Amino acid sequence: DVIGTDGASFTTRNQPVLATGFESGLGIVDEHFEFESGQPRLTDQDESTISPGLFLTGPQVTLNGQQFCFICTFRQRFAVVADEIASRLDIDRTPLDEYREKGMFLEDLSCYEPDMCDC
């Protein structure tokens, strides 16, 4: 069972994923990331540099100190994380091709220009 902050109890079939929703900052997982200039240091797959297997997605992800825009760019990084996890678990990654085809798979960060975003 999962107990909510209001005391309500929920039954789940699977163990819940630890997530902070839209709350800014890393909160309780802060200690599992290195920081540089106030930003979490990540691998090219958005993984913690000190806690293997711990990935970060969302608006806290930055590139060269430039924060990804909220509406579109950080969403394009979800597939990158999914691809890395699938690769490690030897799971078929073919379904992720659809993300590439639709421009929702931001792998090549050299072309990222935050000033060009319409968000």
Secondary structure as the mmCIF struct_conf table of DSSP 4:
data_model
#
loop_
_struct_conf.conf_type_id
_struct_conf.id
_struct_conf.beg_label_comp_id
_struct_conf.beg_label_asym_id
_struct_conf.beg_label_seq_id
_struct_conf.end_label_comp_id
_struct_conf.end_label_asym_id
_struct_conf.end_label_seq_id
STRN STRN1 VAL A 2 ILE A 3
TURN_TY1_P TURN_TY1_P1 THR A 5 ASP A 6
BEND BEND1 GLY A 7 GLY A 7
STRN STRN2 SER A 9 PHE A 10
BEND BEND2 ARG A 13 ASN A 14
HELX_LH_PP_P HELX_LH_PP_P1 GLN A 15 LEU A 18
TURN_TY1_P TURN_TY1_P2 GLY A 21 PHE A 22
BEND BEND3 SER A 24 GLY A 25
HELX_RH_3T_P HELX_RH_3T_P1 GLY A 27 HIS A 32
BEND BEND4 PHE A 33 PHE A 33
STRN STRN3 PHE A 35 GLU A 36
TURN_TY1_P TURN_TY1_P3 SER A 37 GLY A 38
STRN STRN4 GLN A 39 PRO A 40
STRN STRN5 LEU A 42 LEU A 42
TURN_TY1_P TURN_TY1_P4 ASP A 44 GLN A 45
BEND BEND5 ASP A 46 ASP A 46
STRN STRN6 GLU A 47 SER A 48
BEND BEND6 THR A 49 SER A 51
TURN_TY1_P TURN_TY1_P5 PRO A 52 GLY A 53
STRN STRN7 PHE A 55 PHE A 55
BEND BEND7 GLY A 58 GLY A 58
TURN_TY1_P TURN_TY1_P6 PRO A 59 GLN A 60
STRN STRN8 THR A 62 LEU A 63
TURN_TY1_P TURN_TY1_P7 ASN A 64 GLY A 65
STRN STRN9 GLN A 66 GLN A 67
HELX_LH_PP_P HELX_LH_PP_P2 PHE A 68 CYS A 69
TURN_TY1_P TURN_TY1_P8 PHE A 70 CYS A 72
HELX_RH_3T_P HELX_RH_3T_P2 THR A 73 ARG A 77
HELX_RH_AL_P HELX_RH_AL_P1 PHE A 78 ARG A 88
TURN_TY1_P TURN_TY1_P9 LEU A 89 ASP A 90
HELX_RH_3T_P HELX_RH_3T_P3 THR A 94 LEU A 96
HELX_RH_AL_P HELX_RH_AL_P2 ASP A 97 GLU A 101
TURN_TY1_P TURN_TY1_P10 LYS A 102 GLY A 103
HELX_RH_3T_P HELX_RH_3T_P4 LEU A 109 CYS A 111
HELX_RH_3T_P HELX_RH_3T_P5 PRO A 114 MET A 116
#
